Amino acid sequence: MFDFFWNLGSFIVALGILITVHEYGHFWVARKCGVKVEKFSIGFGKAIWRKVGKDGTEYVVAMIPLGGYVKMLDERVDTVPEEMLDQAFNRKNVWQRIAIVAAGPIANFIFAIIALYAMYLIGVPSVKPVIDTTKANSPAAIIQLSEPQQIIAVSGQKVRNWEEVNLALVGHIGNEQVDITLAPLSRLEGGEVAGTTYELDISQWQFDPEKESPITAIGLGIFRPGIEPVIAAISDGSAAQISGLMLGDRILSINQQDYKDWNAFVDVIQTSANKPIAMLIERAGEQRLVEVVPQAQKNDSGDVIGIIGVSPTAAQWPENMRFELQYGMIDSVSAAADKTWQLVVVSFKMIGKLFTGDVSVKNLSGPISIAQGAGASANYGLVYFLGFIALISVNLGIINLMPLPVLDGGHLLYYFIEVITGRPVPEKVQEIGFRFGAALLLMLMSVALFNDFARL
């Protein structure tokens, strides 16, 4: 229940900020162009707070935090007094109308840069993208490793941590190939090196983002520090808790077989659903024999496996692999702008690949997934929440630029047609477009919501 309210609260905060930024973009440029703004609303439905400013604009916070709007004086909507006609939106020239409509998405992109700027100033705890294995019969199988290697570039784009590697790989879904540049970690410690570039054939590369990341799907084995056979977490109501296992217990053997590694331990547990197993543990310097009965549970493939509900203790990352991704006040500007541009490019690529079929509509996410992401990022800390809202801000800006008549992009399409033809698009044509756009947008939202519920 706490997770639900935490996610909901984080979602409302994130979406409230982004909607305010978007609508303020429209509001600010409209005022600069001499348009009378009658209402600035964050949310829809019944107002929970309202105030009329000295400028005559009514400012509103409404019940449903899933959008917002700026109501401008417009002859197409209301009767406008003669003395106020020069303040009506529809009386402005086409370039002013384009500026007012485009200002919302542009504000989202600017806000993303600001959020990322703050994130880089604070610093992001990061781990170097080091691999120590590659998977057979995968695109990465052509890479032969004799020692751990760090990924320093993906198709010529410099990468510094796993998040950047993931983002770069996602942008290549549906492509024929991707280049991975590696360099031995030991050599990088002495300074930058050119590295070795491998050309990976990804023409047959397919994976489900719900089940694995593009990093492992392409066959790259992420280096991880060793795992200590010491219990670090126990789930409530689990077989481990019922049997009396405790935090800090060290696993010595299972079914009279000495402990080898965590994977071998998990294999025994998973193949022993509802069957008692004997675990020899060490607690406070004393050895104890504990009987555990793994609980039966179906995995993603529908197979019945055993689980006991424990997590091991992970060893610390080596110091030479941990770093703080941080910049100064000046360098953070270019870093934030560059990251925003990367997010814009990848987002546009993903939209294009939705239409070509390279990316499944099952990957669309709705408000539930966004709320979960907001809660998770906020739980990790401010820098991660800043990165999350920057990503959502970019996506909100891009979605609003889509040429659907009910979105900013649809209005811009009509105005650019007006620029070319020299006359406005007929209102009847616009009305047909609005209805088509609303139907298509409703369909996309329905698919996203269905995907959200399917992931629960």
N, C-alpha and C positions, 0 to 999 in steps of 0.2 A: 504493500500500500504506500509506503514511504517513497519507493521508486516511482510509482505512478505520479504522485504529487510533485516530486522533484523534477521529473521529466516535463510535466505540464507547466510548472513554474518556469523552468528554463526555456521551454518552447515559447511561452507568452512573452518573456523578456526579449528573447532573440528576435521573434517575429515582430514584436512591438517596435523594437529599434529599427529593423529593416524597413518596415512599412512607413514609419515616421520619416526616415531618410528619403525614401522613394517619393512620398507625397510632398515633402518639403522641397524637393528638386522642382516639381511642377509648380508649387506655390511661389517659390522665390523668383523663378524666371517669369512666371505670369505677372507678378507684381512689377518686375523690371520692365516688362513690355507694356505696362499701363493697363492691365486687365484687372477688373474688380473681382476679388475672390470673396464669395459669399459664405462658404463653409469649408473648414479644414477638419476632416474627420478621420480618426484612427479607429478602425473597426466598423462593423455594421450593426444595424438593429437599434434597440433602445439605448439612449444616452445614459451613461452613469456619471458623467461629468461634462459640463459645458460652461463656456465663458465667451462673452462678446468682447473682443479687443478694441482698443482705441481706433484701430484701422477699420472697424466695422465688420470684420470677419468673425464668424462664429466658430470657435474652436471646440471640438467635441471628442470625447473618448467614449466609444460605444461598447455594447456587451460582447459582440462576436469578434474576436481579434484575428480574423482571417483575411484582412484586407483593409482598405481605406480609400478615401477619395478626396479630391479638391473640386468643389462646386464653384464654377466661374460664371459670371454674368454672360448669358448667351441667348440671342434672339430665337434660336431654334428650340429652346426649352421653355423660356418664359417671355412675357411681355416686358420689354425694356423701355424705360422712360426716354424721351427724346434727348434730354440733357445728359444721359449716361451712355448713349450709343457708342461714343468713342472709347468706352471702357469694356465693351462687349468682346468676348473672345472671337466670335465669328466675324467681327469687323476688322480684325488684325490681318496684316498681309500674310501670305502663305509661309514665308520664312520665319516670321515670329511664331506662328502656330506650330511649325516644325520644332522650333527651339523649345517651346513650352512642353510639348509632348515628349521630346527626346530627353528632357532634363531629368525625368524620373529615373530611367535606366542609367543615365550617366552618373547621377547621384549615387546609385548603388555601386558602380565601379569605383568612384572616388572614395566611398566609405570603405570598400574592401582594401584599398591602398592604405587608408588611415588605420584600419584594424590590424593589418599585417605590419605596418610601421611600428605600432605599439608592441606587437608580438616580438618583432626582431629586436626592439630596444630592450625589452625585458629579458629575452633570451629563451630559446627552446631547447630543453634537454634532449640530446639526440644520440643515436648510435650509428657508427659508420656502417655502410652497407657491405658487409663482408660475407662471402660465400665460402663454404668448405667442401661442398659436394655438388654434383649435378645428377639429375634423374635420367636413367636409361630410357630410351625410346621417347624422348622429349625433345623439343627444339634446342634446349641447352646441352644436349648430350654430346655435341661436337666439342664442348669445352672440356679439356683435360686438366685436372688440378693436381699439383704435387704439394701445394701448400695453400693456406687460406689466401684469397684474393679479394681486393676491394673493387666494387663497381665504381668507376669514376665518371662514366658517361654512358648515356643511352642515345644512340643515333646522333652523336655529336653534342648532345645537351648535357652539360655538367650536372652531376647529382652528388649530394653530400650526405643524405640519410635515406632511410627506407621509404619514407613518405614521398620523397622526390622520385625515387626509383619507381614506386607504385604509380604515381601520376604520369610519369613518362611512358610506362608500359601500356597503361590504359589507352593512351592516345594512339597506340599502334594496333588496336584491335581491328581486325579486318584487313590489315596490310599484308603484303607478301613477305616482308622481312623486317628485322630490327637488328641494329648493331649494338653489341654490348662491349664496352671497353673496360678491361680489367688491369689491375696492377697489384703485385705482391704487397701485402700490408707492411712487410719488413722494409721494403724499399721506399714506400711512401713516407715513412717516418723521417727520412733524411731530406725530404723535399718532394716537389711534384715531379712525376715522371710521365713519359708519353703513354705507357701502357700498351697492351695488345688488344686489338679489336677483333671480335668474332661476329660473323654475319649469320644470324639465326634465321632459318626458314620457318615462318609462322603462317604459311598459306593454309595449313590444316589445323591451326591453333584454335581450339574451342574450350571453353571452360564456363562453369557456373559461378558468377561472382558471389552468390549466396553461400557457397560451400568452400571456396578457396580464393586466395588472392592471385592476381596475375603473376606475382613473383614465383610462387610455388608451382602454379599451373604451367609456367613456361619451362620449369625444370630446374630452377635455381635453388640450391640447398642453403638456407640461411644459417650462418654460424650462430650457435647459441652456447652460452657458458654451460658448464656441466651441471647435472642435477644431483643434489644430495638426497639420499634415501631417508630423509627426515620429514615427518609429516608437518606441513605448514598450515593446512586448513582442513577442516572437517565439516561437511554439510549437515545441517540439522535434519534429524530423522533418518540419516543414512545408515547403511550396514556397519560402517566404521564406528559411528557413535553408539549404536546399539551394542556392539561387541565390547565397548569399553576402551577403544583406542583413544589416545590423547595427543594433543599438539606436542611436538618435540620428540615423539617416539621415533627411534631409528630402526628401520627394517633390516633385519639380519638374514632371514631366510623365509621361504614360502614353500609349504609342503615338503619340508626337509631338503630343499634345494637352495644353496647359497644365493643370495641376491647378486645379480650380475649388473643389470641396468634397468632404468625405469620402463623402457619399452617392453622388455621381457616380463617384468612384473605386471604391466598392464595386460599383456597377452594372457597370462595365467588367470587374471581376474575376469577378463571378458569371456573366456571359455569355461567359466565355472558358475554360470548363473544358477542360483538356488542350490548350489552345492557347497558344503562347508569346506573351508580351506584353513590350514594351520599356518599362522604367521608367528615367527620368532622375532621379538622386538627387544630393544634395549631402552630402559627408562630409568633415569637417575642412577646410571651405573649398574643396574640389575637387569638380567635377561628374564623375559616373560614370554610364555606361549599363549597366544590369543587365537580363538576360533572365530572366523568371520564367514558369514553367508552372503555372498554378493547378490544384490537385488537384480531381478530381471528387468531389462529395459530394451525397447526397440531403437536401433540406430537409424540414420537417414536412409539406409538401404532396406529397412524393414526387417533386418536380422535381429534376433534376440541375443543380447550380450549381457554380461554381468558388470555391475558397478558397485563400488563400496563407498564412494563419496569422499575421497581424500586428494589432496594436492601436495606435491613434494616441495622441498626448499630448493630454489634456484640459486646457483652460485653467482657471485657478483661478476658483472661485465669487466673485462680487463680495462685498466685505466687508459691504455692506448686506443681503445675503441669507443670511449665515451667522450663527448664534447658538447659544448654549449653553442648552438647556432645563434650567434648574437652579433649585432653590428652597432656602430656608433650612430650619432644623430644624423649625419649626412648620408653615410652608406646605407642606412636603413630605408631611405627614400627610394633609391634605385632598386634595392633588393625587394621591397614591397611592390613597386611598380612592375618589376620583372615577374614576380610570382603571380600577381593579378593577371598579367598578360598570358602567362602559361595556363591559368585556370580558364580564362576566356577562350583560348584556342582549343583546349581539351574539351570544354563544354560544347562548343560549336561542332567539334568533330563527333562527339557522342550523339548529338541531335541528328546530324547527317547520317550516322550509322544506324540510328533507329529506323530511318526511312529506307535505307538500303538493306536492312535485315541483318547487318553484321552484329548489331547489339539487339538483344531481345527486349520487347516491351515489359517483360517480367522484371527488368532492372529499374523500371520507373518507381520512384518513391513518393509517398504522400505525406500528409501531416503527422501520421503516427510515427513513421520512420524518422522524420525530421525531429519530432519531439524526443525520440529515443537518443538520436545523435546529439541533440542539444543537452540533454541530461547527462549523457556519458562524458561529453567534452567538458561541461561545467564541473563534473565530479573530479576530473583529472587536474583542473586548475585553470586560472585565468588565461594563460597563454594558449591553451588548447581551445578554450571557448572563443577566443579572439580569432583563431584560425578557422574554427567552424563557422562563425557568423560571416567571416570574409568569403568563405566558399559559398554559403547560401546567398549572400548578397550578390555575388557574381551570377549565380544561377537565376536569381530573381530578376536581375537586369536583363539577362539573355532571354529568359522566357517572355518578358514583356516586350522584347524586340521582335518576337516571332510575328510574321505577317498575318495574324488572325485579326479580323476587324474589331473584336471586342477588346483587344490588347493595344498597348501603345504602338506596337509595330504595325498593326492594321491601320490605325489612324495615319501613321507616317506614310504607309503605302498610298493611301488616298491622296495625301498632300503632295507626294512626289509625282503622282499622276497629274495632279493639278499644275505642278511646276512645268511638266512636259507639255501638257495640252493647252495650258493657259486658261482653263476653266475648271471649276470644282466638279468632282464626281457627283452625278445626280443622286439626290437623296434616296430615291427608290432603290438604286443600285447599292447604296451604302446600307440601307435597311436589310436588303437580302443578304449582304455580306455579314452584317452583324448577327443575323439569325444563324447563318452557316457557321460562323466562328464560335458562337455560343454553344452550338451543338457539338462541334469538334472538341472544344475545351472541356465540356461536360463529360464527353467520352474519355478523354485523357485522364481527367480527375477520377473518373470511376475506375479506370484500369489501375491507377496509382493506389487508390484506396483498397481495391481488391488485393493488390500485391502486399500492402501493409498488413491486412488481416491474415493473409496466407503465411506471413512471416512470424506471426505471433505464436 
